[in-house]
């Protein structure tokens, strides 16, 4: 299930700018193993919790499909930089 309006309000009160499903636990584990991490997220529910209608999975998929090309371009730009960083390490 997706975030409720109450959860979004609470998280905003606590200082959150975005809500993710799994990035933080994965980063914590990777860092404990000494792995460098770069997290890039696509926020598919920009107005999460602000409307009374429940977000559907198909709406999330639609947003993902809409930003696919931009996201791919971002990765194509970032990956060579990361590869260069790894080569210098």
FIFI-674341 format. One line per field, with one value per residue (C-alpha): x, y, z. Coordinates in steps of 0.02 Angstrom, whole numbers, plus 32768, in hexadecimal, padded with zeros to 4 digits. Each point is the difference from the previous one (the first is absolute). Layout:
// residues N
c1 <- [X,...];
c2 <- [Y,...];
c3 <- [Z,...];
This chain:
// residues 89
c1 <- [8000,8034,8016,7F65,7FE0,8022,80A7,8035,7FD1,8062,8099,7FFB,7FF6,809B,805C,7FED,8004,7FD8,7FC4,804E,7FD7,80AA,8094,8034,8008,8063,807A,8019,802D,8072,805D,8016,8057,806F,7FAB,7FF4,7F4E,7FAA,7F43,7F97,7F44,7F6F,7F74,7F61,7F86,802A,7F5D,8000,7F7F,7FBD,7F65,7F73,800B,8071,8095,7FFB,8090,7FD6,8014,80AD,802F,7FBE,8071,8094,7FDE,7FF1,80AC,8057,8063,8039,8032,8062,8059,802E,804A,8060,804C,8029,8044,809F,8028,7FE9,806B,808A,7FF5,800D,8095,805B,7FDD];
c2 <- [8000,80B3,8088,8048,80BB,7FF1,7FAA,8085,808C,7FAC,7FE6,80B5,8039,7F97,8054,7F82,803F,7F59,7F53,7F65,7F49,7FB2,8071,8022,7F4B,7FCE,8091,7FD8,7F4B,8032,8080,7F81,7F94,8091,8018,80B0,802C,8078,7FFF,8048,7FFD,8026,8049,7FBD,8044,80B9,802D,7F6A,800D,80A8,7FBC,7F96,7F88,7F6A,7FF2,7F68,7F95,8024,80BC,7FE0,7F98,8089,8083,7F89,7FE5,80BD,8025,7F66,805F,8089,7F80,7F9B,809F,8028,7F53,800C,80A4,7FC4,7F51,8037,8077,7F74,7F8B,8082,8014,7F44,7FF5,8085,7FAC];
c3 <- [8000,7FE7,8082,8051,8012,80BB,7FE2,7F84,8079,808C,7F93,7FC3,80B6,8023,7F6F,7F74,7F4D,7FB0,8031,7FB7,8009,801B,7FDC,80B4,803D,7F65,8016,80B9,7FD7,7F71,806A,808C,7F7F,7FCA,7F59,7FB9,7FD4,7F8A,800F,7F74,8013,7F90,8069,7FB1,8081,800B,8056,8075,8088,7FC5,7FAB,8041,7F6D,8019,7F8E,7F91,7FC8,7F4A,8022,8049,7F68,7F8C,8050,7FF4,7F48,7FE4,804A,7FB8,7F7C,8078,8083,7F7F,7FC7,80B4,8017,7F5B,803E,80B0,7FDF,7FA4,808F,807E,7F98,7FFC,80BE,8018,7F8B,8064,80A8];
